[in-house]
């Protein structure tokens, strides 16, 4: 299965939390041929496929932001200090090439640190911290650097997607351009089939990695009758992962359907039934309190939104080599579309 063009366009657009313009535009352009597209003041995008009857409105939501870096200081020699946007393991940043988004376009740089040859014995024994790192853009001094970069410019790790055997793909920003792609593809499948009874709204929500802000504001404004959040979860077939703690979700096992205290039980049952009826492979996961996804914000919107959560097994989360198996992504889109088609006009989410 080749990497879909729409997914490639999402993965190659740079967009850390709060600066999601490029991937949001890619999402909007992909959805425009079959849906009514709108963008709000936060930057979140909705793509509505009109229903054929008076069925409930279902929102299918992925977050469009990725983790990144933000410039906090430019020294006299032209080196850039930074902090993380979202959750980083600083060790991953050492030696990486980065792309900075500036007012003049993308600018290349590298993350540098003191070479091992110059480290003192005690420094060698500890992992690098963010304060030990800097970005080098090749500037000759601070004055030149300040003509190229401003405080508050953001960066992401550079690198195009790489296709591997067995339908596996590696890229930065899989978390969570994958969820946005599933929302897009599910809506496209519904539109191709002539629509569901109610409206189906694919959502690319901003700022999940920092505050869940886009999910909060979009759910409030959209007022869906039911919501499906699509986000990555940990594939458990990589070394060092305890299946007793994280469940069993290997590559090729399909989407992960979440159930737990904040997930609406009837939404879960409808997802489960849809997967079985369509012969879609899936696994189950349980959460007792928080999911760590936009579902935590959406289910509390206004008077409450019945919410389900679909996970995508992913290796090496929050790194430039996030890996996914594409048939799991395709099956997640099939599941979300099948769920939308199963919603009848008289469906009730009363407890």
Secondary structure, 3 states (H helix, E strand, C coil): CCCCHHHHHHHHCCCECCCCHHHHHHHHHHHCCCCEEEECCCCCEEEEECCCCCCCCEEEEEECCECEEEEEEECCCCEEEEEEECCCCHHHHCCCEEEEEECCEEEEEEEECCCHHHCCHHHHCCCCCHHHCEEECCCCCHHHHHHHCCCCCEEEECCCCEEECCCEEEECCHHHHHHHHHHHHHHHHHHHCCCCCCCEEEEEECCCCCCCHHHHHHHHHHCCCEEEEEEEEECCCCCCCCHHHHCCCCCCCCEEEEEECCCCHHHHHHHHHHHHHCCCCEEEEEECCCCCCCHHHHCCCCCCCEEEEEEEEEECCCCCCEEEEHHHHHHHHHHHHHHHHHCCCCCCCCC
